[in-house]
Amino acid sequence: MIFRLLDDEIIFPDPALAEPDGLLAIGGDLSPARLVLAYQHGIFPWFSADDPILWYAPHERCVIFPEQIKMSKSMKKVLRDGLFKVTVNQAFDVVIKQCALTPRNGQDGTWITTEMQHAYLSLHQLGIAHSVEVWLEEELVGGLYGIKMGKVFCGESMFSEVSNASKTALIYLAKHLDFELIDCQLPNEHLMSLGAEMISSRQYLDILRAGL
């Protein structure tokens, strides 16, 4: 069942009521208060530029348990050789813009609209949204951004302009930033190769609520 949200009331239906594809609600806005409430309940916005705001709560989540992240021998060598410099929250605005500009297989355009960028920049200014940046000779070549919800990092998007840059950002997130879970939301081949797995929404929400 798909619910229509009211602009003047910040509330979400039970995530368990989402459609089989995870679609739960439509409408509302991208205010910080509504976004925080959404993420606290395992809900996130995902929509194209010409669509109304759509809110999803998948019945299965693609996640990475940081201690189980996989690194190939070649990736271990990249990290050991110190090819990249990694920073945190030094270029959030550039990272989210680059994520929006990166072409995605099977997608026409981007879901990281200007409206979405402004919303997450507001969350960054409030200390809720964070970025990891990967640099090569002082040039930003990769990174990721997402939402910190207690001990869970809700990953939103990543980009890579050179080989292994986004992998470096994700591995740094897993190894150095003290999260119990990285929420990747939806699976893809790249994430699964790095150790992502599928868990039920109930298990995800239990971990999320415990960390909050």
FISE-577281 format. One line per field, with one value per atom (N, C-alpha, C): residue in one letter; residue number from 1; x, y, z. Coordinates in nm, 4 decimals. Layout:
N
aa	c(A|...)
i	c(NUM|...)
px	c(X|...)
py	c(Y|...)
pz	c(Z|...)
This chain:
212
aa	c(M|M|M|I|I|I|F|F|F|R|R|R|L|L|L|L|L|L|D|D|D|D|D|D|E|E|E|I|I|I|I|I|I|F|F|F|P|P|P|D|D|D|P|P|P|A|A|A|L|L|L|A|A|A|E|E|E|P|P|P|D|D|D|G|G|G|L|L|L|L|L|L|A|A|A|I|I|I|G|G|G|G|G|G|D|D|D|L|L|L|S|S|S|P|P|P|A|A|A|R|R|R|L|L|L|V|V|V|L|L|L|A|A|A|Y|Y|Y|Q|Q|Q|H|H|H|G|G|G|I|I|I|F|F|F|P|P|P|W|W|W|F|F|F|S|S|S|A|A|A|D|D|D|D|D|D|P|P|P|I|I|I|L|L|L|W|W|W|Y|Y|Y|A|A|A|P|P|P|H|H|H|E|E|E|R|R|R|C|C|C|V|V|V|I|I|I|F|F|F|P|P|P|E|E|E|Q|Q|Q|I|I|I|K|K|K|M|M|M|S|S|S|K|K|K|S|S|S|M|M|M|K|K|K|K|K|K|V|V|V|L|L|L|R|R|R|D|D|D|G|G|G|L|L|L|F|F|F|K|K|K|V|V|V|T|T|T|V|V|V|N|N|N|Q|Q|Q|A|A|A|F|F|F|D|D|D|V|V|V|V|V|V|I|I|I|K|K|K|Q|Q|Q|C|C|C|A|A|A|L|L|L|T|T|T|P|P|P|R|R|R|N|N|N|G|G|G|Q|Q|Q|D|D|D|G|G|G|T|T|T|W|W|W|I|I|I|T|T|T|T|T|T|E|E|E|M|M|M|Q|Q|Q|H|H|H|A|A|A|Y|Y|Y|L|L|L|S|S|S|L|L|L|H|H|H|Q|Q|Q|L|L|L|G|G|G|I|I|I|A|A|A|H|H|H|S|S|S|V|V|V|E|E|E|V|V|V|W|W|W|L|L|L|E|E|E|E|E|E|E|E|E|L|L|L|V|V|V|G|G|G|G|G|G|L|L|L|Y|Y|Y|G|G|G|I|I|I|K|K|K|M|M|M|G|G|G|K|K|K|V|V|V|F|F|F|C|C|C|G|G|G|E|E|E|S|S|S|M|M|M|F|F|F|S|S|S|E|E|E|V|V|V|S|S|S|N|N|N|A|A|A|S|S|S|K|K|K|T|T|T|A|A|A|L|L|L|I|I|I|Y|Y|Y|L|L|L|A|A|A|K|K|K|H|H|H|L|L|L|D|D|D|F|F|F|E|E|E|L|L|L|I|I|I|D|D|D|C|C|C|Q|Q|Q|L|L|L|P|P|P|N|N|N|E|E|E|H|H|H|L|L|L|M|M|M|S|S|S|L|L|L|G|G|G|A|A|A|E|E|E|M|M|M|I|I|I|S|S|S|S|S|S|R|R|R|Q|Q|Q|Y|Y|Y|L|L|L|D|D|D|I|I|I|L|L|L|R|R|R|A|A|A|G|G|G|L|L|L)
i	c(1|1|1|2|2|2|3|3|3|4|4|4|5|5|5|6|6|6|7|7|7|8|8|8|9|9|9|10|10|10|11|11|11|12|12|12|13|13|13|14|14|14|15|15|15|16|16|16|17|17|17|18|18|18|19|19|19|20|20|20|21|21|21|22|22|22|23|23|23|24|24|24|25|25|25|26|26|26|27|27|27|28|28|28|29|29|29|30|30|30|31|31|31|32|32|32|33|33|33|34|34|34|35|35|35|36|36|36|37|37|37|38|38|38|39|39|39|40|40|40|41|41|41|42|42|42|43|43|43|44|44|44|45|45|45|46|46|46|47|47|47|48|48|48|49|49|49|50|50|50|51|51|51|52|52|52|53|53|53|54|54|54|55|55|55|56|56|56|57|57|57|58|58|58|59|59|59|60|60|60|61|61|61|62|62|62|63|63|63|64|64|64|65|65|65|66|66|66|67|67|67|68|68|68|69|69|69|70|70|70|71|71|71|72|72|72|73|73|73|74|74|74|75|75|75|76|76|76|77|77|77|78|78|78|79|79|79|80|80|80|81|81|81|82|82|82|83|83|83|84|84|84|85|85|85|86|86|86|87|87|87|88|88|88|89|89|89|90|90|90|91|91|91|92|92|92|93|93|93|94|94|94|95|95|95|96|96|96|97|97|97|98|98|98|99|99|99|100|100|100|101|101|101|102|102|102|103|103|103|104|104|104|105|105|105|106|106|106|107|107|107|108|108|108|109|109|109|110|110|110|111|111|111|112|112|112|113|113|113|114|114|114|115|115|115|116|116|116|117|117|117|118|118|118|119|119|119|120|120|120|121|121|121|122|122|122|123|123|123|124|124|124|125|125|125|126|126|126|127|127|127|128|128|128|129|129|129|130|130|130|131|131|131|132|132|132|133|133|133|134|134|134|135|135|135|136|136|136|137|137|137|138|138|138|139|139|139|140|140|140|141|141|141|142|142|142|143|143|143|144|144|144|145|145|145|146|146|146|147|147|147|148|148|148|149|149|149|150|150|150|151|151|151|152|152|152|153|153|153|154|154|154|155|155|155|156|156|156|157|157|157|158|158|158|159|159|159|160|160|160|161|161|161|162|162|162|163|163|163|164|164|164|165|165|165|166|166|166|167|167|167|168|168|168|169|169|169|170|170|170|171|171|171|172|172|172|173|173|173|174|174|174|175|175|175|176|176|176|177|177|177|178|178|178|179|179|179|180|180|180|181|181|181|182|182|182|183|183|183|184|184|184|185|185|185|186|186|186|187|187|187|188|188|188|189|189|189|190|190|190|191|191|191|192|192|192|193|193|193|194|194|194|195|195|195|196|196|196|197|197|197|198|198|198|199|199|199|200|200|200|201|201|201|202|202|202|203|203|203|204|204|204|205|205|205|206|206|206|207|207|207|208|208|208|209|209|209|210|210|210|211|211|211|212|212|212)
px	c(0.0844|0.0000|0.0882|0.0601|0.1392|0.0641|0.1289|0.0678|0.1071|0.0179|0.0478|0.0773|0.1942|0.2346|0.1824|0.1524|0.1059|0.2245|0.2162|0.3259|0.3383|0.2276|0.2293|0.2347|0.2604|0.2690|0.3846|0.4824|0.6007|0.5782|0.5350|0.5037|0.5167|0.5548|0.5647|0.4840|0.4297|0.3614|0.4632|0.4152|0.5003|0.5751|0.7092|0.7854|0.7441|0.6882|0.6457|0.5326|0.4663|0.3544|0.3980|0.5260|0.5765|0.5371|0.5310|0.5047|0.6184|0.5970|0.7035|0.8356|0.8297|0.9526|1.0098|0.9439|0.9933|0.9288|0.8520|0.7890|0.6853|0.7007|0.6146|0.5230|0.5778|0.4991|0.5407|0.4558|0.4782|0.4464|0.5230|0.4938|0.5781|0.5282|0.6038|0.7127|0.8181|0.9285|1.0605|1.1697|1.3029|1.3635|1.2798|1.3299|1.4179|1.5132|1.5983|1.5193|1.4143|1.3364|1.2726|1.2184|1.1539|1.2573|1.3700|1.4740|1.5291|1.5541|1.6055|1.5042|1.3773|1.2740|1.2694|1.2826|1.2810|1.3948|1.5157|1.6302|1.6237|1.5655|1.5503|1.4588|1.3762|1.2828|1.3169|1.4387|1.4805|1.4203|1.3834|1.3181|1.4100|1.4125|1.4959|1.4245|1.4556|1.3950|1.4731|1.4015|1.4663|1.3693|1.4017|1.3096|1.3868|1.3307|1.3924|1.3446|1.4100|1.3833|1.2379|1.1738|1.0372|0.9307|0.9749|0.8818|0.8525|0.7398|0.7210|0.8199|0.8313|0.9216|0.8671|0.9496|0.9118|0.9979|0.9358|1.0040|1.0019|1.1172|1.1324|1.1743|1.1264|1.1660|1.1734|1.2836|1.2942|1.2749|1.2127|1.1908|1.3190|1.4154|1.5502|1.6493|1.7528|1.8523|1.9851|2.0525|2.1898|2.2803|2.3599|2.4429|2.5838|2.6745|2.8098|2.8393|2.8744|2.9268|3.0752|3.1198|3.2558|3.3660|3.3539|3.4594|3.4630|3.3592|3.3523|3.3787|3.4220|3.4478|3.5622|3.5484|3.6468|3.7434|3.8710|3.9730|4.0552|4.0654|4.1480|4.2960|4.3807|4.5256|4.5719|4.5171|4.5567|4.5103|4.3915|4.3413|4.4242|4.4631|4.5498|4.6812|4.7334|4.8584|4.8396|4.7249|4.6949|4.6965|4.6327|4.6263|4.7633|4.8360|4.9689|5.0663|5.0536|5.1438|5.1098|4.9939|4.9569|4.9354|4.8777|4.8546|4.7627|4.6608|4.5619|4.5759|4.5313|4.5111|4.3606|4.3198|4.1777|4.1473|4.0396|3.9946|3.8470|3.7984|3.6578|3.5997|3.4860|3.4122|3.4923|3.5805|3.6579|3.6025|3.5179|3.4654|3.3285|3.2399|3.1082|3.0348|3.0349|2.9587|3.0101|3.1422|3.1990|3.1674|3.1748|3.1462|3.0030|2.9070|2.7678|2.7421|2.8077|2.7917|2.8509|2.9683|3.0305|2.9483|2.8895|2.8013|2.6824|2.6299|2.5164|2.5548|2.6795|2.7239|2.7694|2.7951|2.8469|2.7392|2.7620|2.6633|2.6477|2.5257|2.4981|2.4386|2.4832|2.4289|2.2798|2.2021|2.0589|1.9798|2.0471|1.9762|1.9880|1.8763|1.8733|1.8706|1.9839|1.9914|2.0277|2.0022|2.0398|1.9220|1.9218|1.8214|1.8723|2.0012|2.0559|2.0302|1.9071|1.8646|1.9214|1.9058|1.9495|1.8800|1.7519|1.6765|1.7370|1.7736|1.8357|1.9711|2.0492|2.1797|2.1658|2.0728|2.0515|2.0079|1.9226|1.8724|1.9855|2.0723|2.1802|2.2925|2.3099|2.4032|2.3555|2.2252|2.1696|2.1965|2.1805|2.2093|2.3580|2.4424|2.5865|2.6202|2.5577|2.5814|2.5333|2.4397|2.3899|2.4706|2.5724|2.6553|2.5932|2.4958|2.4249|2.4718|2.4967|2.5469|2.6986|2.7667|2.9134|2.9665|3.0894|3.1542|3.2927|3.3355|3.4735|3.5298|3.6457|3.7058|3.8368|3.8607|3.9835|4.0567|4.1827|4.2622|4.3816|4.4152|4.5353|4.6107|4.7255|4.8066|4.7220|4.6535|4.5726|4.4472|4.4156|4.2930|4.1918|4.0683|3.9627|3.9230|3.9459|3.9212|3.8167|3.7641|3.6629|3.6080|3.4986|3.4409|3.3020|3.2475|3.1109|3.0504|2.9179|2.8507|2.7313|2.6875|2.5731|2.5341|2.4454|2.3860|2.4322|2.4737|2.5103|2.3884|2.3463|2.2366|2.2900|2.3420|2.4008|2.5200|2.5117|2.6209|2.6036|2.5047|2.4798|2.5118|2.5874|2.6121|2.5232|2.4323|2.3397|2.4013|2.4669|2.5349|2.4368|2.4639|2.3755|2.4320|2.5571|2.6146|2.7661|2.8335|2.9781|3.0167|3.1379|3.1870|3.3350|3.3827|3.5230|3.5659|3.6707|3.7229|3.8489|3.9066|4.0194|3.9956|4.0580|4.0388|4.0700|3.9803|3.9956|3.9688|3.9310|3.9096|3.7872|3.6753|3.5557|3.5722|3.6426|3.6710|3.7526|3.8484|3.9301|3.8440|3.7497|3.6607|3.5765|3.5227|3.4367|3.5157|3.6345|3.7179|3.7603|3.7927|3.8274|3.7100|3.5907|3.4695|3.4537|3.4747|3.4567|3.5640|3.6861|3.7993|3.8303|3.7896|3.8391|3.7318|3.6053|3.5051|3.4069|3.4335|3.3648|3.2131|3.1724|3.0310|3.0118|2.8948|2.8625|2.8016|2.7490|2.6832|2.6883|2.7129|2.7018|2.5810|2.4824|2.3603|2.3808|2.3812|2.3975|2.2624|2.1545|2.0170|1.9812|2.0346|1.9990|2.1249|2.1165|2.2368|2.2802|2.4094|2.4617|2.5863|2.6328|2.7438|2.8700|2.8948|3.0139|3.0126|2.9008|2.8898|2.9006|2.8358|2.8397|2.9821|3.0608|3.1991|3.2848|3.2393|3.3133|3.2654|3.1752|3.1312|2.9925|2.9181|2.7809|2.6945|2.5910|2.4968|2.3567|2.2584|2.1199|2.0710|2.0054|1.9421|1.7976|1.7153|1.5751|1.5617|1.4533|1.4286|1.4158|1.3615|1.3484|1.4856|1.5777|1.7126|1.7810|1.7624|1.8217|1.7700|1.6395|1.5809|1.6242|1.6420|1.6917|1.8302|1.9181|2.0538|2.0485|1.9673|1.9539|1.9067|1.8001|1.7419|1.8356|1.9098|2.0052|2.1135|2.1575|2.2627|2.2154|2.0864|2.0310|2.0055)
py	c(-0.1194|0.0000|0.1247|0.2166|0.3385|0.4528|0.5193|0.6260|0.7629|0.8577|0.9949|1.0770|1.1398|1.2192|1.3609|1.4200|1.5586|1.6515|1.7696|1.8657|1.9223|1.9307|1.9983|1.9015|1.7742|1.6747|1.5801|1.5770|1.4939|1.3595|1.2634|1.1305|1.0308|0.9073|0.8009|0.6803|0.6055|0.4802|0.3736|0.2629|0.1500|0.1000|0.0916|0.0435|-0.0953|-0.1768|-0.3117|-0.3098|-0.1958|-0.1847|-0.1476|-0.1406|-0.1043|-0.2077|-0.1635|-0.2520|-0.3537|-0.4599|-0.5598|-0.5001|-0.3922|-0.3297|-0.2294|-0.2157|-0.1264|0.0101|0.0460|0.1779|0.1871|0.2889|0.3035|0.4246|0.5375|0.6612|0.7560|0.8555|0.9558|1.0930|1.1941|1.3303|1.3769|1.4782|1.5383|1.6302|1.6460|1.7324|1.6694|1.7414|1.6926|1.7781|1.8215|1.8999|1.8122|1.8720|1.7924|1.7081|1.7635|1.6891|1.5652|1.5785|1.4638|1.3598|1.4052|1.3114|1.2330|1.3007|1.2319|1.1290|1.1661|1.0718|0.9511|0.9766|0.8663|0.7685|0.8184|0.7304|0.6581|0.7203|0.6541|0.5328|0.5275|0.4159|0.3312|0.3449|0.2618|0.3013|0.4270|0.4777|0.5789|0.5796|0.6776|0.7258|0.8486|0.9006|0.8545|0.8260|0.7827|0.8096|0.9075|0.9458|1.0216|1.0268|1.0976|1.2421|1.3213|1.4653|1.4978|1.4201|1.4503|1.3831|1.3099|1.2388|1.3180|1.2882|1.3397|1.2699|1.3170|1.2533|1.1154|1.0134|0.8757|0.8257|0.7538|0.7045|0.5520|0.4923|0.3471|0.2882|0.1671|0.0881|-0.0575|-0.0979|-0.2334|-0.3420|-0.4509|-0.5619|-0.6411|-0.6258|-0.6786|-0.5647|-0.5600|-0.4545|-0.5136|-0.4423|-0.4761|-0.4033|-0.4780|-0.4183|-0.4775|-0.4058|-0.4565|-0.4484|-0.5611|-0.5605|-0.5267|-0.4152|-0.3665|-0.4700|-0.5565|-0.6548|-0.7620|-0.7676|-0.8698|-0.8150|-0.6903|-0.6340|-0.7090|-0.7319|-0.8119|-0.7210|-0.7598|-0.6869|-0.7862|-0.7624|-0.8472|-0.8212|-0.9096|-0.8909|-0.7607|-0.7327|-0.6089|-0.4859|-0.4942|-0.3809|-0.3616|-0.4703|-0.4596|-0.3921|-0.4223|-0.3595|-0.2104|-0.1716|-0.0301|0.0448|-0.0133|0.0508|0.0533|-0.0561|-0.0663|0.0342|0.0557|0.1473|0.2941|0.3206|0.4587|0.5443|0.4864|0.5600|0.6809|0.6613|0.7665|0.8283|0.9522|1.0161|1.0190|0.9861|0.9813|1.0842|1.1596|1.2563|1.2340|1.2971|1.2867|1.4274|1.4507|1.5767|1.6995|1.6830|1.7966|1.8557|1.7815|1.8312|1.7696|1.7771|1.7130|1.7639|1.8948|1.9512|1.9023|1.8851|1.8369|1.6883|1.6115|1.4682|1.4443|1.5117|1.4864|1.5336|1.6410|1.6876|1.5871|1.5328|1.4341|1.3054|1.2660|1.1488|1.1717|1.2939|1.3253|1.3229|1.3591|1.3672|1.2334|1.1350|1.0066|0.9255|0.8831|0.7993|0.6637|0.6118|0.4814|0.3891|0.2657|0.1685|0.1490|0.1603|0.1368|0.2537|0.3688|0.4850|0.6001|0.6644|0.7802|0.9044|0.9715|1.0867|1.0437|1.1305|1.1033|1.1232|1.0460|1.0682|1.1708|1.2073|1.3077|1.4445|1.4863|1.6120|1.7308|1.8484|1.9700|1.9815|1.9468|1.9494|1.8536|1.7346|1.6372|1.6885|1.7463|1.7981|1.9042|1.9946|2.0992|2.0384|1.9372|1.8743|1.8079|1.7362|1.6651|1.7589|1.8680|1.9710|2.0300|2.0476|2.0962|1.9963|1.8672|1.7642|1.7608|1.7865|1.7916|1.9067|2.0204|2.1369|2.1124|2.0205|1.9845|1.8703|1.8215|1.7128|1.5757|1.5610|1.4336|1.3600|1.4323|1.3729|1.3890|1.2855|1.2851|1.2338|1.2714|1.2274|1.1727|1.0832|1.0344|1.0705|1.1355|1.1808|1.1064|1.0768|1.0089|1.0996|1.1262|1.2213|1.1517|1.1944|1.1494|1.2741|1.2971|1.4158|1.5440|1.5585|1.6773|1.6920|1.5929|1.5965|1.4978|1.5436|1.4562|1.3579|1.2295|1.1281|1.0243|1.0338|0.9391|0.9778|0.9134|0.9410|0.8838|0.9039|0.8602|0.9536|0.9486|1.0256|0.9468|0.9828|0.9147|0.9775|0.9097|0.9598|0.8759|0.9416|0.8720|0.8616|0.7380|0.7109|0.6224|0.6832|0.6063|0.5274|0.3946|0.3073|0.2553|0.3085|0.2675|0.3834|0.3538|0.4525|0.4176|0.5063|0.4846|0.5439|0.4597|0.5066|0.5495|0.6631|0.7152|0.6957|0.7333|0.7184|0.7301|0.6852|0.6976|0.7249|0.7749|0.7963|0.7630|0.7381|0.7039|0.7504|0.8291|0.8764|0.8019|0.7269|0.6402|0.5056|0.4038|0.2690|0.2618|0.1966|0.1665|0.2835|0.4001|0.5154|0.4977|0.4553|0.4379|0.3204|0.2158|0.1035|0.1510|0.2371|0.2913|0.3674|0.4460|0.5215|0.4275|0.3232|0.2300|0.1509|0.1075|0.0316|0.1206|0.2447|0.3385|0.3557|0.3715|0.3832|0.2624|0.1435|0.0202|0.0014|0.0382|0.0076|0.1156|0.2399|0.3489|0.4346|0.4193|0.5137|0.4545|0.3392|0.2858|0.2721|0.2123|0.1797|0.0295|-0.0098|-0.1515|-0.2066|-0.1172|-0.1609|-0.0490|-0.0864|0.0069|-0.0348|0.0521|0.0246|0.0687|-0.0271|0.0024|0.0132|-0.0105|0.0010|-0.1045|-0.0927|-0.1841|-0.2502|-0.3779|-0.4509|-0.4195|-0.4348|-0.4408|-0.5287|-0.5651|-0.6599|-0.6075|-0.4792|-0.4181|-0.4318|-0.4002|-0.4085|-0.5528|-0.6434|-0.7838|-0.8386|-0.7922|-0.8384|-0.7900|-0.6843|-0.6291|-0.6849|-0.7815|-0.8454|-0.8069|-0.7341|-0.6993|-0.8249|-0.8212|-0.9317|-0.8771|-0.9631|-0.9230|-0.9685|-0.8769|-0.9125|-0.8634|-0.9167|-0.8757|-0.7352|-0.6693|-0.5356|-0.5407|-0.6484|-0.6618|-0.6649|-0.7443|-0.7503|-0.6142|-0.5498|-0.4171|-0.3180|-0.3154|-0.2204|-0.2497|-0.3757|-0.4108|-0.3523|-0.3640|-0.3094|-0.1572|-0.0991|0.0472|0.1020|0.0453|0.0957|0.0759|-0.0347|-0.0600|0.0471|0.0862|0.1876|0.3268|0.3524|0.4837|0.5018)
pz	c(0.0000|0.0000|0.0000|-0.0884|-0.0999|-0.0310|0.0613|0.1392|0.0828|0.0921|0.0511|0.1767|0.1786|0.2940|0.2818|0.3954|0.4007|0.4202|0.3603|0.3717|0.5126|0.5848|0.7152|0.8331|0.8069|0.9138|0.8841|0.9742|0.9532|1.0220|0.9431|0.9944|0.8803|0.9137|0.8136|0.8588|0.7644|0.7991|0.8373|0.8901|0.9272|0.8026|0.8076|0.6910|0.6443|0.7342|0.6971|0.5951|0.5784|0.4859|0.3443|0.3200|0.1875|0.0829|-0.0407|-0.1535|-0.1680|-0.2455|-0.2650|-0.3139|-0.3936|-0.4417|-0.3418|-0.2258|-0.1219|-0.1190|-0.2205|-0.2218|-0.1107|-0.0261|0.0911|0.0827|0.0393|0.0459|-0.0657|-0.0865|-0.1895|-0.1310|-0.1719|-0.1286|-0.0120|0.0573|0.1659|0.1128|0.1904|0.1490|0.1914|0.1654|0.2008|0.3116|0.4045|0.5174|0.6059|0.6769|0.7664|0.8651|0.9217|1.0212|0.9593|0.8388|0.7749|0.7323|0.6795|0.6388|0.7578|0.8680|0.9872|1.0360|1.0419|1.0857|0.9923|0.8631|0.7662|0.7937|0.8035|0.8235|0.9583|1.0577|1.1875|1.1787|1.0745|1.0564|0.9328|0.8835|0.7713|0.6383|0.6244|0.5039|0.4367|0.3037|0.2338|0.1075|0.0625|-0.0609|-0.1824|-0.2901|-0.4145|-0.5281|-0.6103|-0.7177|-0.8251|-0.9434|-1.0552|-1.0587|-1.1424|-1.1457|-1.1775|-1.2636|-1.3060|-1.2187|-1.1156|-1.0286|-0.9018|-0.8353|-0.6993|-0.6065|-0.4839|-0.3878|-0.3528|-0.3707|-0.3402|-0.2245|-0.1320|-0.0123|-0.0115|0.0119|0.0048|0.1395|0.1637|0.2802|0.2344|0.1718|0.1152|0.2209|0.1811|0.2743|0.2977|0.2076|0.2285|0.2064|0.2889|0.2763|0.2341|0.1456|0.1107|0.2095|0.2840|0.3892|0.3856|0.4478|0.4700|0.6196|0.6781|0.8140|0.8015|0.8587|0.8330|0.8489|0.9494|0.9721|0.8640|0.7798|0.6761|0.5359|0.5268|0.3945|0.3280|0.1984|0.1242|0.0481|0.0518|-0.0225|-0.1038|-0.2328|-0.3177|-0.2887|-0.3368|-0.3181|-0.3828|-0.5005|-0.5693|-0.4927|-0.4304|-0.3529|-0.2265|-0.1635|-0.0457|-0.0819|-0.2009|-0.2445|-0.2678|-0.3287|-0.3500|-0.2164|-0.1163|0.0152|0.0819|0.0680|0.1296|0.0676|-0.0632|-0.1323|-0.1084|-0.0474|-0.0170|-0.1394|-0.2437|-0.3678|-0.3457|-0.2615|-0.2389|-0.0992|-0.0888|0.0411|0.0678|0.1888|0.2228|0.3311|0.3127|0.4124|0.4410|0.5459|0.5854|0.6003|0.5360|0.5489|0.5074|0.4098|0.3617|0.2321|0.1619|0.0342|0.0065|0.1059|0.0920|-0.0311|-0.0512|-0.1629|-0.2976|-0.3093|-0.4351|-0.4541|-0.3473|-0.3565|-0.4039|-0.3435|-0.3820|-0.5249|-0.5661|-0.7038|-0.8020|-0.7693|-0.8572|-0.8630|-0.7512|-0.7513|-0.8442|-0.8441|-0.9311|-1.0782|-1.1096|-1.2482|-1.3048|-1.2177|-1.2632|-1.3336|-1.4574|-1.5283|-1.4590|-1.4574|-1.3969|-1.5025|-1.5051|-1.5986|-1.5763|-1.6832|-1.6747|-1.6216|-1.5964|-1.5457|-1.6447|-1.6708|-1.7581|-1.6694|-1.6591|-1.5696|-1.4290|-1.3315|-1.1931|-1.1000|-0.9896|-0.8854|-0.7839|-0.7942|-0.7013|-0.7632|-0.7577|-0.8182|-0.7407|-0.7963|-0.7261|-0.5911|-0.5876|-0.4621|-0.3600|-0.4045|-0.3157|-0.2661|-0.3549|-0.3149|-0.2069|-0.2237|-0.1234|0.0100|0.0041|0.1271|0.2048|0.1341|0.2032|0.2456|0.1741|0.2201|0.3530|0.3662|0.4930|0.6050|0.5763|0.6767|0.7102|0.6119|0.6385|0.7325|0.7086|0.7945|0.9368|0.9532|1.0860|1.1485|1.0777|1.1299|1.1162|1.0270|1.0102|0.8853|0.7777|0.6543|0.6489|0.5994|0.6003|0.4669|0.4380|0.3147|0.3440|0.2574|0.2558|0.1190|0.1181|-0.0067|-0.0340|-0.1594|-0.2013|-0.3003|-0.2701|-0.3475|-0.4122|-0.5331|-0.6024|-0.6468|-0.5831|-0.6143|-0.6062|-0.4959|-0.4647|-0.5496|-0.6309|-0.7101|-0.6524|-0.6359|-0.5851|-0.6944|-0.6706|-0.7735|-0.7330|-0.6126|-0.5689|-0.4333|-0.3963|-0.2653|-0.2517|-0.1341|-0.1050|-0.0020|0.0098|0.1145|0.1663|0.2846|0.3439|0.4757|0.5460|0.6689|0.7875|0.8929|1.0163|1.1059|1.1321|1.2240|1.3358|1.4399|1.5485|1.4990|1.5104|1.4684|1.3260|1.2544|1.1164|1.0223|0.9169|0.8125|0.6938|0.6616|0.5504|0.4244|0.3468|0.2274|0.1202|0.0583|-0.0454|-0.1852|-0.2060|-0.3390|-0.3297|-0.4356|-0.4441|-0.5888|-0.6075|-0.7433|-0.7489|-0.8692|-0.8884|-1.0263|-1.0322|-1.1592|-1.2011|-1.1088|-1.1407|-1.0742|-1.1244|-1.0720|-0.9227|-0.8494|-0.7060|-0.6117|-0.6642|-0.5761|-0.4865|-0.5443|-0.4617|-0.3660|-0.4105|-0.3203|-0.2001|-0.2257|-0.1173|-0.0171|-0.0675|0.0213|0.1072|0.0452|0.1184|0.2223|0.1849|0.2787|0.3955|0.3663|0.4743|0.5697|0.5140|0.5959|0.6865|0.6312|0.7078|0.8144|0.7830|0.8703|0.9737|0.9483|1.0322|1.0992|1.0639|1.1140|1.2140|1.2679|1.3855|1.3681|1.2573|1.2383|1.2534|1.3023|1.3143|1.1858|1.1035|0.9803|0.8777|0.7527|0.6412|0.5590|0.5533|0.4777|0.3340|0.2432|0.1001|0.0297|0.1039|0.0561|-0.0476|-0.1689|-0.2772|-0.3325|-0.3706|-0.4119|-0.5546|-0.5783|-0.7141|-0.7122|-0.8289|-0.8395|-0.7720|-0.7863|-0.7272|-0.5750|-0.5133|-0.3677|-0.3191|-0.3888|-0.3464|-0.3528|-0.4502|-0.4609|-0.3449|-0.2777|-0.1651|-0.0306|-0.0351|0.0878|0.1340|0.0521|0.0901|0.0936|0.1745|0.1853|0.2077|0.1917|0.2101|0.3475|0.4189|0.5458|0.5431|0.6304|0.6340|0.6916|0.6567|0.7110|0.8626|0.9159|1.0618|1.1282|1.0711|1.1269|1.1141|1.0005|0.9805|1.0832|1.1038|1.1983|1.3416|1.3745|1.5103|1.5335|1.4335|1.4454|1.4500|1.3644|1.3589|1.4929|1.5480|1.6724|1.7907|1.7905|1.8993|1.8990|1.7797|1.7687|1.8018|1.7814|1.8120|1.9612)
